[in-house]
Every structure is written in structure tokens, then in C-alpha cells.
Amino acid sequence: MSAAPLVGYSSSGSEDEAEAEAEAGTRAQPGARGRGRGQSPLSSQRLPVPDSVLHMFPGTEEGPADDSAKHGGRVRTFPHERGNWATHVYIPYEASEEFLDLLDVLLPRAQTYVPRLVRMETFHLSLSQSVVLHHHWILPFVQALKDRVASFQRFCFTANQVKIYTNQEKTRTFVGLEVTSGHSEFLDLVSGVDRVMEEFDLTTFYEDPSFHVSLAWCVGDARLQLEGQCLRELQEIVDAFEDSETLLRTHAEQIRCKSGNKFFSMPLK
């Protein structure tokens, strides 16, 4: 059995329901670069944030408290520290009624193999790993992201290939639908997001990413049960579902950034 693609998932936040998708929530912040996609170190030295900029961000610097009991027993892949905010860039996936009907057929079948699987509450496709920003870097980061993606056009994509994913530690497993058309547009967006990550000395995205919508998740490594016969049955359900080709083709219309409990939306042209 081939190894499942790796994805990383943060443990907090209901917006992505177990997913601040990234390489194990790598801790990175300005001045402590994480490596990704083979980028080289920046030649210019990072300057401290001026006081005039810091005054732009009123309110507490303390991120949300971590309580595993509130999110299904998931364990945070990096510890919460005062002033550090887990940050994730993604495209939200608007689930239609027909999409949820398909999921209502898929999930019970998958649960016959892994009963502990839980359906996602919301859906998205990641454009970044999960990184950590200090509170006073959030708005400068978001502004840089807005500037970088301002010229990108909306596009259509299809996600209809069932695939099994795990996080790097293999403490969580996900059933997803992989993108089969629109991949090049996602790569272009990731390239733009990566440029911002590099500006802030943060970890960039995977070198060969598998863009996907996660449908369900469970604690632990359930690849052995889900790959093989179960995976084939799930794909057959997708292929046979009424109007599935049209149903699973949708538009990417905006980019969203989640940092701690803050959300920022950036519409595509």
C-alpha cells in the first residue's frame, strides 16, 4: 500500500474543523525561517516593527486557549504560547445541498470501515501550511497577502478523486476529494502566497501539493482500513452519483486567511 499524502492539521478552530492545513503546524515567525519548496534565505535583514505600526493593533495579544476536549480530543501539533497565532491561508468551499447529499452517502459507507470518522462542518482547499505569527504581524501579513493576490482571476475547478490523507505525525486521518482540474490555477495562487510567506520568513507550501477538500476525519492512522477496498467503494459512489461531474465543479472566488480566531477575506477578480 502506498503511503497516504501528508497534510498537517492544527487542532483548534471550527472554521476548518480540524484543519489549519499545513506541515504539522510548523512554528515559524519573522526571524526564524522554516524551509519549503527549496527557497533560499533572503539577503536583506528583517527590521523590527516600528512603534507606529504596533499602535495600529489594539486589543489583547493572547491567542485562544487550547482545550482538546472542545475539538474531539485532537492534540495541538505545536504548543500555544501567549501572543502566537496559528495562521492558515485557504480557499473556502461552499457546499451545495447536492454536495451534502453526496456526503450523506459517502460517510456511512466509510464508517463501516472506520466508525469513528466524523464529517467536516465546513470545507476548504489549503494554499498554505499552518504557520505561527506574533499578534502584531497579523495585519501586515494580511495586507501583504491582499497586495500579492489582488491580480488573480476567479476560476473553476473540479474535485472528484477520493483520496486518503494523514497529518505528518499520523495522529489524524482524512477522507478527501482531490482536485482533478484547475490544478495549475491553484499552483499559481500558492506561488503568490509563498512569496508572502518568504517575506515574513515563514514556511512555504509543499513542493508537490495535493489540493483537496477534506470531507471527514478521525483521530489516529486509519489508512489501513480506508485504503484499498473502502477507497474503491467510495470512488464508485462518487462516479455513480447523479450529475456528479457538474456537482463537483465549482468556482474559486476568494482567498481567506485565518489567524487565531480572526478571519480575513480577499476576493479574486
C-alpha positions, 0 to 999 in steps of 0.5 A: 500500500502506498503511503497516504499524502501528508497534510498537517492539521492544527487542532483548534478552530471550527472554521476548518474543523480540524484543519489549519492545513499545513506541515504539522503546524510548523512554528515559524515567525519573522526571524526564524525561517522554516524551509519549503519548496527549496527557497533560499534565505533572503539577503536583506535583514528583517527590521523590527516593527516600528512603534507606529505600526504596533499602535495600529493593533489594539486589543489583547495579544493572547491567542485562544486557549487550547482545550482538546476536549472542545475539538474531539480530543485532537492534540495541538501539533505545536504548543500555544504560547501567549501572543502566537497565532496559528495562521492558515491561508485557504480557499473556502468551499461552499457546499451545495445541498447536492454536495451534502447529499453526496456526503450523506452517502459517502460517510456511512459507507466509510464508517463501516470501515472506520466508525469513528470518522466524523464529517467536516462542518465546513470545507476548504482547499489549503494554499498554505501550511499552518504557520505561527505569527506574533499578534502584531504581524497579523495585519501586515501579513494580511495586507501583504497577502491582499497586495500579492493576490489582488491580480488573480482571476476567479476560476473553476475547478473540479474535485472528484478523486477520493483520496486518503490523507494523514497529518505528518505525525499520523495522529489524524486521518482524512477522507478527501476529494482531490482536485482533478482540474484547475490544478495549475490555477491553484499552483499559481495562487500558492506561488503568490502566497509563498512569496508572502510567506518568504517575506515574513520568513515563514514556511512555504507550501509543499513542493508537490501539493495535493489540493483537496477538500477534506470531507471527514476525519478521525483521530489516529492512522486509519489508512489501513482500513480506508485504503484499498477496498473502502477507497474503491467503494467510495470512488464508485459512489462518487462516479455513480452519483447523479450529475456528479461531474457538474456537482463537483465543479465549482468556482474559486472566488476568494482567498481567506486567511485565518489567524487565531480566531480572526478571519480575513477575506480577499476576493479574486477578480 
